[in-house]
């Protein structure tokens, strides 16, 4: 079956630090990969996505590259801000179905 | 355009009671998904409704059930509540499958269910 594994949090960084949140997956076929962000008190929002190998998704300074050879989709940002503090979820959708499989989420805390 | 709305925002019940959670999808969306976000466990898929039919369910006991109404809104019912049912329940909506290649899932802010 499909599964997504994320690094456990919380991840605590100082403002302007470099961020990496690791995500690896197991899936049949060629899934689409997503990063969602959940700000405090809000629902999840799609942050970025990639639909095929070597695609790079990017948004709001965040980026992630679909690496089929390592089955990974690590999230990176060069310089985090306090406003980036949130929970980040890696997810996949197998193209045969409509359900998203989520990782466990990683809480990011950015301190001034 | 209104987003996905869920009610109530918070719900407090005691063990053994029943809870009903409601979700209104974005206008034009016919698929509704329910997820459970328990502390430390991430998001677990519960149920998927599309065009009024249950299309899939996650690995949850039968006391978790729901339905989708003709206007595509949805209810999640949890019977015989247990303490471990305490969680944030998120609803999401999307266009029906096959409607668009670039599907996006739009989430509501959730219902926080506390079982005492």
Contacts between the chains, C-beta under 8 A, distances in Angstrom:
chain1	res1	chain2	res2	distance
A	6	B	42	8.0
A	36	B	107	7.9
A	41	B	109	6.9
A	42	B	109	5.6
A	43	B	3	7.9
A	43	B	4	6.9
A	43	B	90	6.1
A	43	B	92	7.6
A	43	B	106	7.9
A	43	B	107	3.4
A	43	B	108	5.0
A	43	B	109	4.7
A	43	B	110	6.2
A	44	B	43	7.8
A	44	B	90	6.9
A	44	B	92	7.5
A	44	B	105	7.8
A	44	B	107	4.2
A	45	B	107	7.1
A	46	B	104	5.5
A	46	B	105	6.9
A	89	B	42	7.1
A	89	B	43	6.3
A	93	B	103	7.9
A	97	B	56	7.6
A	98	B	31	6.8
A	98	B	48	6.6
A	98	B	50	7.6
A	98	B	55	7.2
A	98	B	56	7.7
A	98	B	94	7.7
A	98	B	97	4.8
A	98	B	103	7.9
A	99	B	33	7.2
A	99	B	45	5.6
A	99	B	48	6.0
A	99	B	56	6.1
A	100	B	33	7.8
A	100	B	45	7.3
A	100	B	105	6.4
A	101	B	45	7.2
A	102	B	35	7.6
A	102	B	42	5.7
A	102	B	43	4.0
A	102	B	44	7.9
A	102	B	45	7.7
A	103	B	42	6.2
A	104	B	40	7.9
A	104	B	41	6.8
A	104	B	42	3.4
A	105	B	42	4.7
A	105	B	43	7.0
